[in-house]
Amino acid sequence: MISYAAPNTARLRALLVDDNDHFLRAAGDHLERDGIDVVGVATTSAEALRRTRDAGPDVALVDVMLGTEFGFDLVDALTQAVAKPPRVIMMSTYAATDLAEMVAASPAIGFLPKARLSALTIRALVAQAA
């Protein structure tokens, strides 16, 4: 007889990092409805680091461009900010090949175009990286 492990029903705790307040609200509402706890939002790298230390998210969804800041510069800092760093998923309005290559060369676990942001995809990326 084959036995299967019960699905992991623990809710992921996410930090959203984007310089667009409208996107943060819409994405946060969408992810919360789909079973991901949004434990913080940030519009700058400094704010993202504070929220990571305070909230201890499982995953951080980081925009490639944060105003004048480059989101990839934040990835290393996030992964070093706490003893148990969040998995980082980069996101952008644009889905360009060079972005995917930059993600592959970074500590981020994946890349999502903002239009494809979904709880299912986030969970799959986090599970694959575990």
C-alpha positions in Angstrom: 0.0 0.0 0.0 1.3 3.4 -0.9 1.0 6.1 1.7 1.3 9.8 1.0 2.4 12.5 3.3 -0.3 15.0 4.3 0.0 18.2 2.5 1.8 21.0 4.3 -1.1 23.2 5.5 1.1 25.8 7.3 0.6 29.2 5.9 3.6 30.9 4.3 4.6 34.2 5.8 5.5 36.7 3.1 7.1 40.1 2.9 6.2 42.2 -0.2 8.9 44.7 -1.3 7.8 47.2 -4.1 7.9 50.9 -4.6 4.3 50.9 -5.9 1.8 51.3 -3.1 -1.1 50.3 -5.3 0.7 47.0 -6.3 1.5 46.3 -2.6 -2.2 46.6 -1.6 -3.5 44.6 -4.6 -0.9 41.9 -4.3 -1.2 41.7 -0.5 -5.0 41.3 -0.7 -4.7 38.7 -3.5 -2.1 36.6 -1.6 -4.0 36.8 1.7 -7.2 35.5 0.0 -5.1 32.6 -1.4 -3.7 31.6 2.0 -0.4 33.4 2.3 0.0 35.6 5.3 1.5 39.0 4.3 3.4 39.9 7.4 4.9 43.1 6.1 5.3 45.4 3.1 8.2 47.7 2.3 8.9 50.3 -0.3 12.7 50.6 0.2 15.6 48.3 1.0 16.1 49.8 4.4 12.4 49.2 5.3 12.6 45.7 3.9 15.5 44.9 6.2 13.7 46.2 9.2 10.5 44.3 8.4 12.6 41.1 7.8 14.1 41.4 11.3 10.8 42.3 12.9 8.4 39.8 11.2 10.7 36.9 10.2 9.0 36.1 6.8 9.4 32.7 5.1 9.6 34.4 1.7 10.3 37.9 0.5 8.9 39.0 -2.9 11.2 41.7 -4.1 10.7 44.0 -7.1 13.7 44.3 -9.4 13.5 48.1 -9.3 12.7 49.9 -6.1 12.6 53.5 -7.3 16.3 54.4 -7.6 17.4 51.2 -5.8 18.2 47.9 -7.5 16.2 45.0 -6.0 19.1 42.6 -6.6 21.3 44.6 -4.2 18.7 43.8 -1.5 18.8 40.1 -2.0 22.2 39.5 -0.3 21.3 41.9 2.5 18.0 40.1 3.1 19.7 36.7 3.2 22.2 38.0 5.8 19.8 40.0 7.9 18.6 37.2 10.2 19.7 33.8 11.4 16.9 32.1 9.3 16.7 34.3 6.2 13.6 34.3 4.0 13.7 32.7 0.5 13.7 35.6 -2.0 11.6 35.6 -5.2 12.3 38.5 -7.6 9.5 40.0 -9.5 9.0 42.6 -12.2 6.4 44.0 -14.6 8.8 42.8 -17.4 9.7 39.2 -18.2 13.0 39.6 -19.9 15.6 36.9 -20.4 18.3 39.0 -18.9 16.3 39.2 -15.6 16.0 35.4 -15.5 19.8 35.1 -16.0 20.4 37.7 -13.2 18.1 35.7 -10.8 19.9 32.5 -11.7 23.2 34.2 -10.7 21.8 35.5 -7.4 20.7 33.9 -4.1 17.1 34.4 -5.2 15.1 31.2 -5.6 13.1 32.4 -8.6 11.6 35.1 -10.7 7.9 35.9 -11.3 6.4 38.4 -13.7 4.0 40.5 -11.5 1.1 39.5 -13.8 1.7 35.9 -12.8 2.0 36.4 -9.1 0.0 33.6 -7.4 0.1 31.8 -4.1 0.4 28.4 -5.9 3.5 29.5 -7.8 5.1 31.0 -4.7 4.5 27.9 -2.7 6.0 25.8 -5.5 9.1 27.9 -5.7 9.6 27.8 -1.9 9.0 24.0 -1.8 11.4 23.4 -4.7 14.1 25.4 -2.9 13.7 23.6 0.4 
